[in-house]
């Protein structure tokens, strides 16, 4: 009895898979339609994005540039100190 149920469920699963394959072939759209759908998806996602205001972006950019300059100078001075110490020894 259990084997009969198992065979019936396997048979139904195969039927469902076959129907899905047919459905996918029927629903397959041409390249241009799929590309337009893709672009529409991109546009809707961009609308959901919270963009940082221009004032904040300028502030963050300046902070980043100052940070980079500061640490560049810092590591350059450290390098000079080590080179000076190495030349004395």
PDB file of N, CA, C and O in Angstrom:
ATOM      1  N   UNK A   1       0.814  -1.185   0.000  1.00  0.00           N
ATOM      2  CA  UNK A   1       0.000   0.000   0.000  1.00  0.00           C
ATOM      3  C   UNK A   1       0.865   1.259   0.000  1.00  0.00           C
ATOM      4  O   UNK A   1       0.589   2.211  -0.730  1.00  0.00           O
ATOM      5  N   UNK A   2       1.918   1.256   0.829  1.00  0.00           N
ATOM      6  CA  UNK A   2       2.805   2.417   0.909  1.00  0.00           C
ATOM      7  C   UNK A   2       3.554   2.598  -0.410  1.00  0.00           C
ATOM      8  O   UNK A   2       3.790   3.723  -0.852  1.00  0.00           O
ATOM      9  N   UNK A   3       3.926   1.478  -1.034  1.00  0.00           N
ATOM     10  CA  UNK A   3       4.644   1.559  -2.305  1.00  0.00           C
ATOM     11  C   UNK A   3       3.745   2.125  -3.401  1.00  0.00           C
ATOM     12  O   UNK A   3       4.207   2.867  -4.267  1.00  0.00           O
ATOM     13  N   UNK A   4       2.458   1.773  -3.361  1.00  0.00           N
ATOM     14  CA  UNK A   4       1.524   2.303  -4.356  1.00  0.00           C
ATOM     15  C   UNK A   4       1.416   3.820  -4.229  1.00  0.00           C
ATOM     16  O   UNK A   4       1.410   4.538  -5.229  1.00  0.00           O
ATOM     17  N   UNK A   5       1.330   4.302  -2.980  1.00  0.00           N
ATOM     18  CA  UNK A   5       1.264   5.749  -2.754  1.00  0.00           C
ATOM     19  C   UNK A   5       2.532   6.422  -3.258  1.00  0.00           C
ATOM     20  O   UNK A   5       2.493   7.482  -3.883  1.00  0.00           O
ATOM     21  N   UNK A   6       3.666   5.771  -2.966  1.00  0.00           N
ATOM     22  CA  UNK A   6       4.952   6.328  -3.380  1.00  0.00           C
ATOM     23  C   UNK A   6       5.033   6.411  -4.905  1.00  0.00           C
ATOM     24  O   UNK A   6       5.509   7.409  -5.447  1.00  0.00           O
ATOM     25  N   UNK A   7       4.576   5.377  -5.591  1.00  0.00           N
ATOM     26  CA  UNK A   7       4.585   5.379  -7.052  1.00  0.00           C
ATOM     27  C   UNK A   7       3.657   6.455  -7.609  1.00  0.00           C
ATOM     28  O   UNK A   7       3.983   7.107  -8.601  1.00  0.00           O
ATOM     29  N   UNK A   8       2.503   6.640  -6.971  1.00  0.00           N
ATOM     30  CA  UNK A   8       1.570   7.660  -7.432  1.00  0.00           C
ATOM     31  C   UNK A   8       2.175   9.062  -7.262  1.00  0.00           C
ATOM     32  O   UNK A   8       2.051   9.904  -8.151  1.00  0.00           O
ATOM     33  N   UNK A   9       2.827   9.307  -6.122  1.00  0.00           N
ATOM     34  CA  UNK A   9       3.415  10.639  -5.896  1.00  0.00           C
ATOM     35  C   UNK A   9       4.573  10.891  -6.854  1.00  0.00           C
ATOM     36  O   UNK A   9       4.759  12.017  -7.316  1.00  0.00           O
ATOM     37  N   UNK A  10       5.355   9.853  -7.155  1.00  0.00           N
ATOM     38  CA  UNK A  10       6.441  10.009  -8.134  1.00  0.00           C
ATOM     39  C   UNK A  10       5.883  10.311  -9.514  1.00  0.00           C
ATOM     40  O   UNK A  10       6.420  11.142 -10.248  1.00  0.00           O
ATOM     41  N   UNK A  11       4.809   9.633  -9.855  1.00  0.00           N
ATOM     42  CA  UNK A  11       4.171   9.861 -11.148  1.00  0.00           C
ATOM     43  C   UNK A  11       3.632  11.280 -11.253  1.00  0.00           C
ATOM     44  O   UNK A  11       3.759  11.918 -12.298  1.00  0.00           O
ATOM     45  N   UNK A  12       3.037  11.772 -10.187  1.00  0.00           N
ATOM     46  CA  UNK A  12       2.521  13.137 -10.175  1.00  0.00           C
ATOM     47  C   UNK A  12       3.659  14.144 -10.275  1.00  0.00           C
ATOM     48  O   UNK A  12       3.536  15.165 -10.952  1.00  0.00           O
ATOM     49  N   UNK A  13       4.761  13.854  -9.600  1.00  0.00           N
ATOM     50  CA  UNK A  13       5.913  14.751  -9.648  1.00  0.00           C
ATOM     51  C   UNK A  13       6.461  14.837 -11.066  1.00  0.00           C
ATOM     52  O   UNK A  13       6.850  15.915 -11.517  1.00  0.00           O
ATOM     53  N   UNK A  14       6.495  13.716 -11.768  1.00  0.00           N
ATOM     54  CA  UNK A  14       6.976  13.711 -13.154  1.00  0.00           C
ATOM     55  C   UNK A  14       6.039  14.513 -14.045  1.00  0.00           C
ATOM     56  O   UNK A  14       6.487  15.239 -14.932  1.00  0.00           O
ATOM     57  N   UNK A  15       4.728  14.380 -13.808  1.00  0.00           N
ATOM     58  CA  UNK A  15       3.755  15.140 -14.596  1.00  0.00           C
ATOM     59  C   UNK A  15       3.930  16.640 -14.369  1.00  0.00           C
ATOM     60  O   UNK A  15       3.865  17.434 -15.308  1.00  0.00           O
ATOM     61  N   UNK A  16       4.150  17.012 -13.124  1.00  0.00           N
ATOM     62  CA  UNK A  16       4.320  18.433 -12.797  1.00  0.00           C
ATOM     63  C   UNK A  16       5.576  18.973 -13.471  1.00  0.00           C
ATOM     64  O   UNK A  16       5.564  20.078 -14.013  1.00  0.00           O
ATOM     65  N   UNK A  17       6.659  18.199 -13.439  1.00  0.00           N
ATOM     66  CA  UNK A  17       7.895  18.624 -14.091  1.00  0.00           C
ATOM     67  C   UNK A  17       7.694  18.776 -15.594  1.00  0.00           C
ATOM     68  O   UNK A  17       8.188  19.732 -16.192  1.00  0.00           O
ATOM     69  N   UNK A  18       6.987  17.856 -16.198  1.00  0.00           N
ATOM     70  CA  UNK A  18       6.732  17.930 -17.633  1.00  0.00           C
ATOM     71  C   UNK A  18       5.896  19.164 -17.967  1.00  0.00           C
ATOM     72  O   UNK A  18       6.157  19.836 -18.965  1.00  0.00           O
ATOM     73  N   UNK A  19       4.899  19.465 -17.144  1.00  0.00           N
ATOM     74  CA  UNK A  19       4.080  20.656 -17.363  1.00  0.00           C
ATOM     75  C   UNK A  19       4.918  21.917 -17.203  1.00  0.00           C
ATOM     76  O   UNK A  19       4.760  22.869 -17.967  1.00  0.00           O
ATOM     77  N   UNK A  20       5.813  21.928 -16.208  1.00  0.00           N
ATOM     78  CA  UNK A  20       6.680  23.091 -16.007  1.00  0.00           C
ATOM     79  C   UNK A  20       7.579  23.327 -17.217  1.00  0.00           C
ATOM     80  O   UNK A  20       7.779  24.470 -17.628  1.00  0.00           O
ATOM     81  N   UNK A  21       8.120  22.258 -17.787  1.00  0.00           N
ATOM     82  CA  UNK A  21       8.977  22.396 -18.970  1.00  0.00           C
ATOM     83  C   UNK A  21       8.190  22.979 -20.134  1.00  0.00           C
ATOM     84  O   UNK A  21       8.679  23.864 -20.837  1.00  0.00           O
ATOM     85  N   UNK A  22       6.968  22.482 -20.340  1.00  0.00           N
ATOM     86  CA  UNK A  22       6.136  23.007 -21.420  1.00  0.00           C
ATOM     87  C   UNK A  22       5.837  24.487 -21.182  1.00  0.00           C
ATOM     88  O   UNK A  22       5.908  25.306 -22.098  1.00  0.00           O
ATOM     89  N   UNK A  23       5.506  24.806 -19.955  1.00  0.00           N
ATOM     90  CA  UNK A  23       5.168  26.179 -19.607  1.00  0.00           C
ATOM     91  C   UNK A  23       6.359  27.102 -19.837  1.00  0.00           C
ATOM     92  O   UNK A  23       6.196  28.210 -20.347  1.00  0.00           O
ATOM     93  N   UNK A  24       7.557  26.651 -19.463  1.00  0.00           N
ATOM     94  CA  UNK A  24       8.761  27.462 -19.660  1.00  0.00           C
ATOM     95  C   UNK A  24       9.022  27.708 -21.142  1.00  0.00           C
ATOM     96  O   UNK A  24       9.408  28.811 -21.528  1.00  0.00           O
ATOM     97  N   UNK A  25       8.817  26.703 -21.965  1.00  0.00           N
ATOM     98  CA  UNK A  25       9.033  26.865 -23.401  1.00  0.00           C
ATOM     99  C   UNK A  25       8.026  27.854 -23.982  1.00  0.00           C
ATOM    100  O   UNK A  25       8.369  28.666 -24.841  1.00  0.00           O
ATOM    101  N   UNK A  26       6.788  27.781 -23.511  1.00  0.00           N
ATOM    102  CA  UNK A  26       5.769  28.689 -24.013  1.00  0.00           C
ATOM    103  C   UNK A  26       6.018  30.118 -23.551  1.00  0.00           C
ATOM    104  O   UNK A  26       5.774  31.067 -24.297  1.00  0.00           O
ATOM    105  N   UNK A  27       6.508  30.274 -22.313  1.00  0.00           N
ATOM    106  CA  UNK A  27       6.696  31.598 -21.741  1.00  0.00           C
ATOM    107  C   UNK A  27       8.002  32.264 -22.179  1.00  0.00           C
ATOM    108  O   UNK A  27       8.201  33.454 -21.935  1.00  0.00           O
ATOM    109  N   UNK A  28       8.878  31.517 -22.813  1.00  0.00           N
ATOM    110  CA  UNK A  28      10.161  32.076 -23.209  1.00  0.00           C
ATOM    111  C   UNK A  28       9.942  33.205 -24.203  1.00  0.00           C
ATOM    112  O   UNK A  28       9.351  33.017 -25.266  1.00  0.00           O
ATOM    113  N   UNK A  29      10.431  34.381 -23.833  1.00  0.00           N
ATOM    114  CA  UNK A  29      10.220  35.564 -24.656  1.00  0.00           C
ATOM    115  C   UNK A  29      11.486  35.857 -25.448  1.00  0.00           C
ATOM    116  O   UNK A  29      12.561  35.334 -25.154  1.00  0.00           O
ATOM    117  N   UNK A  30      11.334  36.708 -26.462  1.00  0.00           N
ATOM    118  CA  UNK A  30      12.496  37.018 -27.264  1.00  0.00           C
ATOM    119  C   UNK A  30      13.473  37.899 -26.475  1.00  0.00           C
ATOM    120  O   UNK A  30      13.155  38.375 -25.385  1.00  0.00           O
ATOM    121  N   UNK A  31      14.635  38.101 -27.028  1.00  0.00           N
ATOM    122  CA  UNK A  31      15.719  38.800 -26.340  1.00  0.00           C
ATOM    123  C   UNK A  31      15.345  40.234 -25.997  1.00  0.00           C
ATOM    124  O   UNK A  31      15.627  40.701 -24.893  1.00  0.00           O
ATOM    125  N   UNK A  32      14.712  40.938 -26.932  1.00  0.00           N
ATOM    126  CA  UNK A  32      14.371  42.335 -26.710  1.00  0.00           C
ATOM    127  C   UNK A  32      13.394  42.494 -25.541  1.00  0.00           C
ATOM    128  O   UNK A  32      13.553  43.408 -24.732  1.00  0.00           O
ATOM    129  N   UNK A  33      12.395  41.627 -25.441  1.00  0.00           N
ATOM    130  CA  UNK A  33      11.405  41.705 -24.364  1.00  0.00           C
ATOM    131  C   UNK A  33      12.076  41.430 -23.021  1.00  0.00           C
ATOM    132  O   UNK A  33      11.822  42.131 -22.042  1.00  0.00           O
ATOM    133  N   UNK A  34      12.923  40.422 -22.977  1.00  0.00           N
ATOM    134  CA  UNK A  34      13.624  40.110 -21.719  1.00  0.00           C
ATOM    135  C   UNK A  34      14.542  41.247 -21.313  1.00  0.00           C
ATOM    136  O   UNK A  34      14.662  41.542 -20.124  1.00  0.00           O
ATOM    137  N   UNK A  35      15.199  41.899 -22.277  1.00  0.00           N
ATOM    138  CA  UNK A  35      16.082  43.024 -21.976  1.00  0.00           C
ATOM    139  C   UNK A  35      15.282  44.199 -21.410  1.00  0.00           C
ATOM    140  O   UNK A  35      15.730  44.856 -20.470  1.00  0.00           O
ATOM    141  N   UNK A  36      14.099  44.468 -21.979  1.00  0.00           N
ATOM    142  CA  UNK A  36      13.256  45.549 -21.467  1.00  0.00           C
ATOM    143  C   UNK A  36      12.771  45.247 -20.052  1.00  0.00           C
ATOM    144  O   UNK A  36      12.708  46.147 -19.215  1.00  0.00           O
ATOM    145  N   UNK A  37      12.432  44.002 -19.780  1.00  0.00           N
ATOM    146  CA  UNK A  37      12.013  43.604 -18.435  1.00  0.00           C
ATOM    147  C   UNK A  37      13.164  43.804 -17.459  1.00  0.00           C
ATOM    148  O   UNK A  37      12.967  44.289 -16.345  1.00  0.00           O
ATOM    149  N   UNK A  38      14.360  43.430 -17.880  1.00  0.00           N
ATOM    150  CA  UNK A  38      15.559  43.599 -17.048  1.00  0.00           C
ATOM    151  C   UNK A  38      15.787  45.082 -16.728  1.00  0.00           C
ATOM    152  O   UNK A  38      16.036  45.437 -15.576  1.00  0.00           O
ATOM    153  N   UNK A  39      15.702  45.945 -17.745  1.00  0.00           N
ATOM    154  CA  UNK A  39      15.900  47.375 -17.526  1.00  0.00           C
ATOM    155  C   UNK A  39      14.829  47.955 -16.616  1.00  0.00           C
ATOM    156  O   UNK A  39      15.114  48.828 -15.797  1.00  0.00           O
ATOM    157  N   UNK A  40      13.611  47.479 -16.753  1.00  0.00           N
ATOM    158  CA  UNK A  40      12.534  47.940 -15.881  1.00  0.00           C
ATOM    159  C   UNK A  40      12.829  47.558 -14.426  1.00  0.00           C
ATOM    160  O   UNK A  40      12.581  48.342 -13.511  1.00  0.00           O
ATOM    161  N   UNK A  41      13.356  46.352 -14.223  1.00  0.00           N
ATOM    162  CA  UNK A  41      13.724  45.915 -12.877  1.00  0.00           C
ATOM    163  C   UNK A  41      14.823  46.781 -12.283  1.00  0.00           C
ATOM    164  O   UNK A  41      14.782  47.128 -11.103  1.00  0.00           O
ATOM    165  N   UNK A  42      15.800  47.125 -13.101  1.00  0.00           N
ATOM    166  CA  UNK A  42      16.880  47.994 -12.641  1.00  0.00           C
ATOM    167  C   UNK A  42      16.323  49.345 -12.225  1.00  0.00           C
ATOM    168  O   UNK A  42      16.693  49.887 -11.183  1.00  0.00           O
ATOM    169  N   UNK A  43      15.433  49.884 -13.045  1.00  0.00           N
ATOM    170  CA  UNK A  43      14.858  51.202 -12.749  1.00  0.00           C
ATOM    171  C   UNK A  43      14.085  51.178 -11.435  1.00  0.00           C
ATOM    172  O   UNK A  43      14.208  52.102 -10.630  1.00  0.00           O
ATOM    173  N   UNK A  44      13.299  50.147 -11.210  1.00  0.00           N
ATOM    174  CA  UNK A  44      12.529  50.082  -9.977  1.00  0.00           C
ATOM    175  C   UNK A  44      13.443  49.933  -8.763  1.00  0.00           C
ATOM    176  O   UNK A  44      13.147  50.479  -7.700  1.00  0.00           O
ATOM    177  N   UNK A  45      14.543  49.205  -8.904  1.00  0.00           N
ATOM    178  CA  UNK A  45      15.480  49.073  -7.795  1.00  0.00           C
ATOM    179  C   UNK A  45      16.167  50.403  -7.493  1.00  0.00           C
ATOM    180  O   UNK A  45      16.382  50.735  -6.327  1.00  0.00           O
ATOM    181  N   UNK A  46      16.515  51.172  -8.538  1.00  0.00           N
ATOM    182  CA  UNK A  46      17.131  52.471  -8.329  1.00  0.00           C
ATOM    183  C   UNK A  46      16.182  53.424  -7.619  1.00  0.00           C
ATOM    184  O   UNK A  46      16.627  54.279  -6.854  1.00  0.00           O
ATOM    185  N   UNK A  47      14.891  53.292  -7.859  1.00  0.00           N
ATOM    186  CA  UNK A  47      13.921  54.138  -7.181  1.00  0.00           C
ATOM    187  C   UNK A  47      13.843  53.818  -5.696  1.00  0.00           C
ATOM    188  O   UNK A  47      13.477  54.680  -4.897  1.00  0.00           O
ATOM    189  N   UNK A  48      14.176  52.606  -5.320  1.00  0.00           N
ATOM    190  CA  UNK A  48      14.127  52.201  -3.914  1.00  0.00           C
ATOM    191  C   UNK A  48      15.355  52.650  -3.127  1.00  0.00           C
ATOM    192  O   UNK A  48      15.326  52.668  -1.896  1.00  0.00           O
ATOM    193  N   UNK A  49      16.442  53.014  -3.828  1.00  0.00           N
ATOM    194  CA  UNK A  49      17.692  53.379  -3.171  1.00  0.00           C
ATOM    195  C   UNK A  49      17.562  54.738  -2.504  1.00  0.00           C
ATOM    196  O   UNK A  49      17.005  55.671  -3.082  1.00  0.00           O
ATOM    197  N   UNK A  50      18.082  54.846  -1.275  1.00  0.00           N
ATOM    198  CA  UNK A  50      18.118  56.120  -0.568  1.00  0.00           C
ATOM    199  C   UNK A  50      19.462  56.771  -0.859  1.00  0.00           C
ATOM    200  O   UNK A  50      20.495  56.317  -0.368  1.00  0.00           O
ATOM    201  N   UNK A  51      19.450  57.834  -1.655  1.00  0.00           N
ATOM    202  CA  UNK A  51      20.671  58.502  -2.061  1.00  0.00           C
ATOM    203  C   UNK A  51      21.068  59.529  -1.017  1.00  0.00           C
ATOM    204  O   UNK A  51      20.217  60.235  -0.476  1.00  0.00           O
ATOM    205  N   UNK A  52      22.384  59.613  -0.728  1.00  0.00           N
ATOM    206  CA  UNK A  52      22.908  60.581   0.226  1.00  0.00           C
ATOM    207  C   UNK A  52      22.835  61.976  -0.392  1.00  0.00           C
ATOM    208  O   UNK A  52      23.128  62.149  -1.576  1.00  0.00           O
ATOM    209  N   UNK A  53      22.443  62.975   0.412  1.00  0.00           N
ATOM    210  CA  UNK A  53      22.382  64.346  -0.124  1.00  0.00           C
ATOM    211  C   UNK A  53      23.761  64.850  -0.559  1.00  0.00           C
ATOM    212  O   UNK A  53      24.789  64.382  -0.069  1.00  0.00           O
ATOM    213  N   UNK A  54      23.765  65.808  -1.484  1.00  0.00           N
ATOM    214  CA  UNK A  54      25.001  66.327  -2.058  1.00  0.00           C
ATOM    215  C   UNK A  54      25.910  66.912  -0.974  1.00  0.00           C
ATOM    216  O   UNK A  54      27.125  66.717  -1.009  1.00  0.00           O
ATOM    217  N   UNK A  55      25.325  67.624  -0.019  1.00  0.00           N
ATOM    218  CA  UNK A  55      26.097  68.248   1.059  1.00  0.00           C
ATOM    219  C   UNK A  55      26.875  67.198   1.862  1.00  0.00           C
ATOM    220  O   UNK A  55      28.052  67.385   2.169  1.00  0.00           O
ATOM    221  N   UNK A  56      26.214  66.114   2.191  1.00  0.00           N
ATOM    222  CA  UNK A  56      26.878  65.044   2.940  1.00  0.00           C
ATOM    223  C   UNK A  56      27.960  64.357   2.112  1.00  0.00           C
ATOM    224  O   UNK A  56      29.018  64.010   2.637  1.00  0.00           O
ATOM    225  N   UNK A  57      27.701  64.162   0.818  1.00  0.00           N
ATOM    226  CA  UNK A  57      28.707  63.525  -0.042  1.00  0.00           C
ATOM    227  C   UNK A  57      29.975  64.374  -0.124  1.00  0.00           C
ATOM    228  O   UNK A  57      31.082  63.836  -0.106  1.00  0.00           O
ATOM    229  N   UNK A  58      29.820  65.691  -0.215  1.00  0.00           N
ATOM    230  CA  UNK A  58      30.988  66.577  -0.255  1.00  0.00           C
ATOM    231  C   UNK A  58      31.752  66.471   1.066  1.00  0.00           C
ATOM    232  O   UNK A  58      32.980  66.397   1.076  1.00  0.00           O
ATOM    233  N   UNK A  59      31.023  66.464   2.165  1.00  0.00           N
ATOM    234  CA  UNK A  59      31.658  66.355   3.487  1.00  0.00           C
ATOM    235  C   UNK A  59      32.425  65.038   3.615  1.00  0.00           C
ATOM    236  O   UNK A  59      33.567  65.033   4.076  1.00  0.00           O
ATOM    237  N   UNK A  60      31.817  63.930   3.216  1.00  0.00           N
ATOM    238  CA  UNK A  60      32.470  62.623   3.311  1.00  0.00           C
ATOM    239  C   UNK A  60      33.679  62.533   2.382  1.00  0.00           C
ATOM    240  O   UNK A  60      34.698  61.940   2.738  1.00  0.00           O
ATOM    241  N   UNK A  61      33.565  63.120   1.200  1.00  0.00           N
ATOM    242  CA  UNK A  61      34.683  63.096   0.256  1.00  0.00           C
ATOM    243  C   UNK A  61      35.873  63.876   0.795  1.00  0.00           C
ATOM    244  O   UNK A  61      37.012  63.419   0.698  1.00  0.00           O
ATOM    245  N   UNK A  62      35.618  65.048   1.363  1.00  0.00           N
ATOM    246  CA  UNK A  62      36.699  65.849   1.948  1.00  0.00           C
ATOM    247  C   UNK A  62      37.336  65.101   3.111  1.00  0.00           C
ATOM    248  O   UNK A  62      38.561  65.080   3.235  1.00  0.00           O
ATOM    249  N   UNK A  63      36.531  64.494   3.956  1.00  0.00           N
ATOM    250  CA  UNK A  63      37.065  63.739   5.092  1.00  0.00           C
ATOM    251  C   UNK A  63      37.939  62.583   4.601  1.00  0.00           C
ATOM    252  O   UNK A  63      38.988  62.315   5.186  1.00  0.00           O
ATOM    253  N   UNK A  64      37.526  61.907   3.553  1.00  0.00           N
ATOM    254  CA  UNK A  64      38.303  60.789   3.010  1.00  0.00           C
ATOM    255  C   UNK A  64      39.640  61.267   2.443  1.00  0.00           C
ATOM    256  O   UNK A  64      40.671  60.636   2.673  1.00  0.00           O
ATOM    257  N   UNK A  65      39.627  62.370   1.712  1.00  0.00           N
ATOM    258  CA  UNK A  65      40.862  62.896   1.127  1.00  0.00           C
ATOM    259  C   UNK A  65      41.826  63.345   2.223  1.00  0.00           C
ATOM    260  O   UNK A  65      43.026  63.084   2.136  1.00  0.00           O
ATOM    261  N   UNK A  66      41.310  64.018   3.253  1.00  0.00           N
ATOM    262  CA  UNK A  66      42.157  64.442   4.376  1.00  0.00           C
ATOM    263  C   UNK A  66      42.745  63.220   5.086  1.00  0.00           C
ATOM    264  O   UNK A  66      43.924  63.215   5.443  1.00  0.00           O
ATOM    265  N   UNK A  67      41.941  62.205   5.288  1.00  0.00           N
ATOM    266  CA  UNK A  67      42.390  60.963   5.916  1.00  0.00           C
ATOM    267  C   UNK A  67      43.530  60.335   5.119  1.00  0.00           C
ATOM    268  O   UNK A  67      44.535  59.922   5.700  1.00  0.00           O
ATOM    269  N   UNK A  68      43.388  60.260   3.812  1.00  0.00           N
ATOM    270  CA  UNK A  68      44.413  59.660   2.952  1.00  0.00           C
ATOM    271  C   UNK A  68      45.702  60.482   3.004  1.00  0.00           C
ATOM    272  O   UNK A  68      46.793  59.922   3.123  1.00  0.00           O
ATOM    273  N   UNK A  69      45.579  61.800   2.916  1.00  0.00           N
ATOM    274  CA  UNK A  69      46.772  62.664   2.960  1.00  0.00           C
ATOM    275  C   UNK A  69      47.473  62.533   4.306  1.00  0.00           C
ATOM    276  O   UNK A  69      48.695  62.396   4.358  1.00  0.00           O
ATOM    277  N   UNK A  70      46.708  62.574   5.395  1.00  0.00           N
ATOM    278  CA  UNK A  70      47.298  62.473   6.733  1.00  0.00           C
ATOM    279  C   UNK A  70      48.089  61.170   6.883  1.00  0.00           C
ATOM    280  O   UNK A  70      49.240  61.189   7.320  1.00  0.00           O
ATOM    281  N   UNK A  71      47.488  60.066   6.531  1.00  0.00           N
ATOM    282  CA  UNK A  71      48.187  58.798   6.720  1.00  0.00           C
ATOM    283  C   UNK A  71      49.323  58.604   5.718  1.00  0.00           C
ATOM    284  O   UNK A  71      50.290  57.905   6.020  1.00  0.00           O
ATOM    285  N   UNK A  72      49.228  59.196   4.558  1.00  0.00           N
ATOM    286  CA  UNK A  72      50.356  59.142   3.612  1.00  0.00           C
ATOM    287  C   UNK A  72      51.566  59.851   4.214  1.00  0.00           C
ATOM    288  O   UNK A  72      52.680  59.329   4.183  1.00  0.00           O
ATOM    289  N   UNK A  73      51.337  61.043   4.760  1.00  0.00           N
ATOM    290  CA  UNK A  73      52.424  61.799   5.389  1.00  0.00           C
ATOM    291  C   UNK A  73      52.943  61.054   6.617  1.00  0.00           C
ATOM    292  O   UNK A  73      54.152  60.973   6.835  1.00  0.00           O
ATOM    293  N   UNK A  74      52.032  60.516   7.411  1.00  0.00           N
ATOM    294  CA  UNK A  74      52.419  59.782   8.620  1.00  0.00           C
ATOM    295  C   UNK A  74      53.353  58.607   8.280  1.00  0.00           C
ATOM    296  O   UNK A  74      54.412  58.458   8.890  1.00  0.00           O
ATOM    297  N   UNK A  75      52.960  57.790   7.318  1.00  0.00           N
ATOM    298  CA  UNK A  75      53.793  56.638   6.972  1.00  0.00           C
ATOM    299  C   UNK A  75      55.084  57.047   6.265  1.00  0.00           C
ATOM    300  O   UNK A  75      56.094  56.351   6.365  1.00  0.00           O
ATOM    301  N   UNK A  76      55.056  58.158   5.561  1.00  0.00           N
ATOM    302  CA  UNK A  76      56.276  58.660   4.943  1.00  0.00           C
ATOM    303  C   UNK A  76      57.278  59.080   6.020  1.00  0.00           C
ATOM    304  O   UNK A  76      58.467  58.779   5.914  1.00  0.00           O
ATOM    305  N   UNK A  77      56.798  59.779   7.059  1.00  0.00           N
ATOM    306  CA  UNK A  77      57.673  60.203   8.166  1.00  0.00           C
ATOM    307  C   UNK A  77      58.203  58.984   8.907  1.00  0.00           C
ATOM    308  O   UNK A  77      59.384  58.939   9.253  1.00  0.00           O
ATOM    309  N   UNK A  78      57.356  58.001   9.155  1.00  0.00           N
ATOM    310  CA  UNK A  78      57.805  56.764   9.820  1.00  0.00           C
ATOM    311  C   UNK A  78      58.896  56.101   8.984  1.00  0.00           C
ATOM    312  O   UNK A  78      59.903  55.648   9.529  1.00  0.00           O
ATOM    313  N   UNK A  79      58.709  56.041   7.689  1.00  0.00           N
ATOM    314  CA  UNK A  79      59.691  55.440   6.789  1.00  0.00           C
ATOM    315  C   UNK A  79      61.016  56.212   6.860  1.00  0.00           C
ATOM    316  O   UNK A  79      62.088  55.607   6.901  1.00  0.00           O
ATOM    317  N   UNK A  80      60.939  57.549   6.873  1.00  0.00           N
ATOM    318  CA  UNK A  80      62.156  58.357   6.983  1.00  0.00           C
ATOM    319  C   UNK A  80      62.875  58.108   8.310  1.00  0.00           C
ATOM    320  O   UNK A  80      64.102  58.012   8.344  1.00  0.00           O
ATOM    321  N   UNK A  81      62.119  58.003   9.392  1.00  0.00           N
ATOM    322  CA  UNK A  81      62.729  57.737  10.702  1.00  0.00           C
ATOM    323  C   UNK A  81      63.444  56.382  10.714  1.00  0.00           C
ATOM    324  O   UNK A  81      64.567  56.275  11.207  1.00  0.00           O
ATOM    325  N   UNK A  82      62.799  55.362  10.178  1.00  0.00           N
ATOM    326  CA  UNK A  82      63.443  54.047  10.133  1.00  0.00           C
ATOM    327  C   UNK A  82      64.683  54.065   9.243  1.00  0.00           C
ATOM    328  O   UNK A  82      65.681  53.417   9.559  1.00  0.00           O
ATOM    329  N   UNK A  83      64.628  54.806   8.124  1.00  0.00           N
ATOM    330  CA  UNK A  83      65.784  54.903   7.249  1.00  0.00           C
ATOM    331  C   UNK A  83      66.915  55.642   7.963  1.00  0.00           C
ATOM    332  O   UNK A  83      68.078  55.263   7.826  1.00  0.00           O
ATOM    333  N   UNK A  84      66.595  56.679   8.716  1.00  0.00           N
ATOM    334  CA  UNK A  84      67.605  57.431   9.478  1.00  0.00           C
ATOM    335  C   UNK A  84      68.241  56.548  10.557  1.00  0.00           C
ATOM    336  O   UNK A  84      69.459  56.541  10.737  1.00  0.00           O
ATOM    337  N   UNK A  85      67.387  55.803  11.272  1.00  0.00           N
ATOM    338  CA  UNK A  85      67.901  54.903  12.320  1.00  0.00           C
ATOM    339  C   UNK A  85      68.778  53.836  11.681  1.00  0.00           C
ATOM    340  O   UNK A  85      69.832  53.512  12.229  1.00  0.00           O
ATOM    341  N   UNK A  86      68.386  53.289  10.560  1.00  0.00           N
ATOM    342  CA  UNK A  86      69.145  52.230   9.900  1.00  0.00           C
ATOM    343  C   UNK A  86      70.494  52.780   9.398  1.00  0.00           C
ATOM    344  O   UNK A  86      71.496  52.067   9.442  1.00  0.00           O
ATOM    345  N   UNK A  87      70.532  53.998   8.937  1.00  0.00           N
ATOM    346  CA  UNK A  87      71.792  54.567   8.443  1.00  0.00           C
ATOM    347  C   UNK A  87      72.740  54.862   9.590  1.00  0.00           C
ATOM    348  O   UNK A  87      73.953  54.851   9.377  1.00  0.00           O
ATOM    349  N   UNK A  88      72.256  55.123  10.789  1.00  0.00           N
ATOM    350  CA  UNK A  88      73.108  55.376  11.962  1.00  0.00           C
ATOM    351  C   UNK A  88      73.713  54.099  12.507  1.00  0.00           C
ATOM    352  O   UNK A  88      74.804  54.130  13.076  1.00  0.00           O
ATOM    353  N   UNK A  89      73.043  52.996  12.348  1.00  0.00           N
ATOM    354  CA  UNK A  89      73.511  51.722  12.900  1.00  0.00           C
ATOM    355  C   UNK A  89      74.465  51.034  11.994  1.00  0.00           C
ATOM    356  O   UNK A  89      74.949  49.949  12.316  1.00  0.00           O
TER     357      UNK A  89
END
